[in-house]
Amino acid sequence: MNILEKTDEEILELANPMWADLIKYSNEGNYGAFTRNFSSSFIAGANEVEMGKQFARSDLAKNLSDDYSYLGMIRRGEYVTVLYKVINKKNKSEWLGRLVLVMKRTR
C-alpha cells in the first residue's frame, strides 16, 4: 500500500479504527495491544520496559475519551501524520493525539 497515493478519506478509513484501538487499549492499560501496530524500528529503538512503566503510571493514558475529533493531516516524505483532539475524561483537559502512518515498502 502506498499511503501517499491515498486520499484523505481513504487514509481516515485506515487511521480511525487504529486510533480507536489505541484509545481502547490505552484506557485498559494493555500495553502489548497498544503497541501491536508500532513499527519494528520504533520498538527496537525504544526501551520497552521503561515505556511500559510510564504507560502503567500515566493518569492520562487511562482516562482518554473515545469521543475524539479529527483535526487534520500532514504528508511528509514517506509519512502521513493524522492529528486528533482527545479529551481526558477525568479532568476534561484537551490533548493533541498523533498517529503516524508509514508508506509500506515493497521489495
Helices and strands as residue ranges (DSSP letters): G 3-5, H 8-28, H 31-34, H 40-45, H 48-57, G 60-62, E 69-76, E 79-87, E 94-102
